[in-house]
Amino acid sequence: MTKSKAQGVLSKDEVDIRKLIERWAKAVRDGDRTGICTDHVPDILMFDVPPPLFSQGLDSYMATWERFLS
């Protein structure tokens, strides 16, 4: 477990989730398309705010990133 002053002691699951989010956020900042989809399952179903409002499947999900990253 890791200790954080603001949150006390974090469980291993919390540490793992934080690492996953940090890894994904870095991939987004870097425009790393492979990194963006690394931890997603092939049959992802994503609901989002900008159109299209949902995407089904990894290819469809990644197509939304092309628009965002351009």
PyMOL CGO cylinders between C-alpha atoms (Angstrom):
from pymol import cmd
from pymol.cgo import CYLINDER

trace = [
    CYLINDER, 0.00, 0.00, 0.00, 1.03, 3.57, -0.63, 0.3, 1, 1, 1, 1, 1, 1,
    CYLINDER, 1.03, 3.57, -0.63, 0.49, 6.44, 1.77, 0.3, 1, 1, 1, 1, 1, 1,
    CYLINDER, 0.49, 6.44, 1.77, -0.82, 9.82, 0.64, 0.3, 1, 1, 1, 1, 1, 1,
    CYLINDER, -0.82, 9.82, 0.64, -1.18, 12.73, 3.08, 0.3, 1, 1, 1, 1, 1, 1,
    CYLINDER, -1.18, 12.73, 3.08, -4.46, 13.86, 1.52, 0.3, 1, 1, 1, 1, 1, 1,
    CYLINDER, -4.46, 13.86, 1.52, -6.06, 10.41, 1.34, 0.3, 1, 1, 1, 1, 1, 1,
    CYLINDER, -6.06, 10.41, 1.34, -4.43, 8.26, 3.99, 0.3, 1, 1, 1, 1, 1, 1,
    CYLINDER, -4.43, 8.26, 3.99, -3.40, 4.75, 3.01, 0.3, 1, 1, 1, 1, 1, 1,
    CYLINDER, -3.40, 4.75, 3.01, -4.30, 3.58, -0.51, 0.3, 1, 1, 1, 1, 1, 1,
    CYLINDER, -4.30, 3.58, -0.51, -5.11, -0.04, -1.28, 0.3, 1, 1, 1, 1, 1, 1,
    CYLINDER, -5.11, -0.04, -1.28, -3.26, -1.89, -4.04, 0.3, 1, 1, 1, 1, 1, 1,
    CYLINDER, -3.26, -1.89, -4.04, -6.39, -1.60, -6.22, 0.3, 1, 1, 1, 1, 1, 1,
    CYLINDER, -6.39, -1.60, -6.22, -6.45, 2.17, -5.74, 0.3, 1, 1, 1, 1, 1, 1,
    CYLINDER, -6.45, 2.17, -5.74, -2.76, 2.42, -6.60, 0.3, 1, 1, 1, 1, 1, 1,
    CYLINDER, -2.76, 2.42, -6.60, -3.29, 0.28, -9.72, 0.3, 1, 1, 1, 1, 1, 1,
    CYLINDER, -3.29, 0.28, -9.72, -6.28, 2.38, -10.84, 0.3, 1, 1, 1, 1, 1, 1,
    CYLINDER, -6.28, 2.38, -10.84, -4.36, 5.61, -10.33, 0.3, 1, 1, 1, 1, 1, 1,
    CYLINDER, -4.36, 5.61, -10.33, -1.47, 4.23, -12.41, 0.3, 1, 1, 1, 1, 1, 1,
    CYLINDER, -1.47, 4.23, -12.41, -3.88, 3.19, -15.17, 0.3, 1, 1, 1, 1, 1, 1,
    CYLINDER, -3.88, 3.19, -15.17, -5.47, 6.66, -15.26, 0.3, 1, 1, 1, 1, 1, 1,
    CYLINDER, -5.47, 6.66, -15.26, -2.07, 8.38, -15.22, 0.3, 1, 1, 1, 1, 1, 1,
    CYLINDER, -2.07, 8.38, -15.22, -0.83, 6.12, -18.04, 0.3, 1, 1, 1, 1, 1, 1,
    CYLINDER, -0.83, 6.12, -18.04, -3.96, 6.88, -20.13, 0.3, 1, 1, 1, 1, 1, 1,
    CYLINDER, -3.96, 6.88, -20.13, -3.78, 10.64, -19.43, 0.3, 1, 1, 1, 1, 1, 1,
    CYLINDER, -3.78, 10.64, -19.43, -0.10, 10.71, -20.50, 0.3, 1, 1, 1, 1, 1, 1,
    CYLINDER, -0.10, 10.71, -20.50, -1.00, 8.89, -23.71, 0.3, 1, 1, 1, 1, 1, 1,
    CYLINDER, -1.00, 8.89, -23.71, -3.71, 11.49, -24.40, 0.3, 1, 1, 1, 1, 1, 1,
    CYLINDER, -3.71, 11.49, -24.40, -1.31, 14.37, -23.72, 0.3, 1, 1, 1, 1, 1, 1,
    CYLINDER, -1.31, 14.37, -23.72, 1.30, 12.77, -25.98, 0.3, 1, 1, 1, 1, 1, 1,
    CYLINDER, 1.30, 12.77, -25.98, -1.19, 11.95, -28.76, 0.3, 1, 1, 1, 1, 1, 1,
    CYLINDER, -1.19, 11.95, -28.76, -0.13, 8.30, -28.39, 0.3, 1, 1, 1, 1, 1, 1,
    CYLINDER, -0.13, 8.30, -28.39, -2.99, 6.43, -30.06, 0.3, 1, 1, 1, 1, 1, 1,
    CYLINDER, -2.99, 6.43, -30.06, -1.64, 3.02, -29.08, 0.3, 1, 1, 1, 1, 1, 1,
    CYLINDER, -1.64, 3.02, -29.08, -1.36, 4.09, -25.46, 0.3, 1, 1, 1, 1, 1, 1,
    CYLINDER, -1.36, 4.09, -25.46, -4.87, 5.55, -25.46, 0.3, 1, 1, 1, 1, 1, 1,
    CYLINDER, -4.87, 5.55, -25.46, -6.43, 2.20, -26.33, 0.3, 1, 1, 1, 1, 1, 1,
    CYLINDER, -6.43, 2.20, -26.33, -3.99, -0.08, -24.49, 0.3, 1, 1, 1, 1, 1, 1,
    CYLINDER, -3.99, -0.08, -24.49, -6.21, -0.85, -21.50, 0.3, 1, 1, 1, 1, 1, 1,
    CYLINDER, -6.21, -0.85, -21.50, -9.53, -0.99, -23.39, 0.3, 1, 1, 1, 1, 1, 1,
    CYLINDER, -9.53, -0.99, -23.39, -11.30, -4.20, -24.39, 0.3, 1, 1, 1, 1, 1, 1,
    CYLINDER, -11.30, -4.20, -24.39, -12.08, -4.78, -28.10, 0.3, 1, 1, 1, 1, 1, 1,
    CYLINDER, -12.08, -4.78, -28.10, -15.85, -4.61, -27.54, 0.3, 1, 1, 1, 1, 1, 1,
    CYLINDER, -15.85, -4.61, -27.54, -15.77, -1.32, -25.61, 0.3, 1, 1, 1, 1, 1, 1,
    CYLINDER, -15.77, -1.32, -25.61, -19.03, 0.64, -25.46, 0.3, 1, 1, 1, 1, 1, 1,
    CYLINDER, -19.03, 0.64, -25.46, -18.26, 4.29, -24.80, 0.3, 1, 1, 1, 1, 1, 1,
    CYLINDER, -18.26, 4.29, -24.80, -20.78, 7.04, -24.08, 0.3, 1, 1, 1, 1, 1, 1,
    CYLINDER, -20.78, 7.04, -24.08, -19.44, 10.56, -24.56, 0.3, 1, 1, 1, 1, 1, 1,
    CYLINDER, -19.44, 10.56, -24.56, -20.53, 14.19, -24.62, 0.3, 1, 1, 1, 1, 1, 1,
    CYLINDER, -20.53, 14.19, -24.62, -19.53, 15.31, -28.14, 0.3, 1, 1, 1, 1, 1, 1,
    CYLINDER, -19.53, 15.31, -28.14, -21.03, 13.56, -31.19, 0.3, 1, 1, 1, 1, 1, 1,
    CYLINDER, -21.03, 13.56, -31.19, -21.04, 10.76, -31.84, 0.3, 1, 1, 1, 1, 1, 1,
    CYLINDER, -21.04, 10.76, -31.84, -22.63, 10.29, -28.45, 0.3, 1, 1, 1, 1, 1, 1,
    CYLINDER, -22.63, 10.29, -28.45, -21.54, 6.67, -28.26, 0.3, 1, 1, 1, 1, 1, 1,
    CYLINDER, -21.54, 6.67, -28.26, -19.10, 4.37, -29.97, 0.3, 1, 1, 1, 1, 1, 1,
    CYLINDER, -19.10, 4.37, -29.97, -19.15, 0.60, -30.03, 0.3, 1, 1, 1, 1, 1, 1,
    CYLINDER, -19.15, 0.60, -30.03, -15.95, -1.35, -30.51, 0.3, 1, 1, 1, 1, 1, 1,
    CYLINDER, -15.95, -1.35, -30.51, -12.32, -0.30, -30.28, 0.3, 1, 1, 1, 1, 1, 1,
    CYLINDER, -12.32, -0.30, -30.28, -12.09, 0.91, -33.90, 0.3, 1, 1, 1, 1, 1, 1,
    CYLINDER, -12.09, 0.91, -33.90, -15.12, 3.16, -33.45, 0.3, 1, 1, 1, 1, 1, 1,
    CYLINDER, -15.12, 3.16, -33.45, -13.76, 4.45, -30.14, 0.3, 1, 1, 1, 1, 1, 1,
    CYLINDER, -13.76, 4.45, -30.14, -10.38, 5.23, -31.68, 0.3, 1, 1, 1, 1, 1, 1,
    CYLINDER, -10.38, 5.23, -31.68, -12.05, 7.04, -34.61, 0.3, 1, 1, 1, 1, 1, 1,
    CYLINDER, -12.05, 7.04, -34.61, -13.41, 9.56, -32.09, 0.3, 1, 1, 1, 1, 1, 1,
    CYLINDER, -13.41, 9.56, -32.09, -9.84, 10.23, -30.99, 0.3, 1, 1, 1, 1, 1, 1,
    CYLINDER, -9.84, 10.23, -30.99, -8.75, 11.08, -34.52, 0.3, 1, 1, 1, 1, 1, 1,
    CYLINDER, -8.75, 11.08, -34.52, -11.17, 14.00, -34.48, 0.3, 1, 1, 1, 1, 1, 1,
    CYLINDER, -11.17, 14.00, -34.48, -10.04, 15.08, -31.03, 0.3, 1, 1, 1, 1, 1, 1,
    CYLINDER, -10.04, 15.08, -31.03, -6.32, 14.82, -31.76, 0.3, 1, 1, 1, 1, 1, 1,
    CYLINDER, -6.32, 14.82, -31.76, -6.44, 16.57, -35.15, 0.3, 1, 1, 1, 1, 1, 1,
]
cmd.load_cgo(trace, "trace")
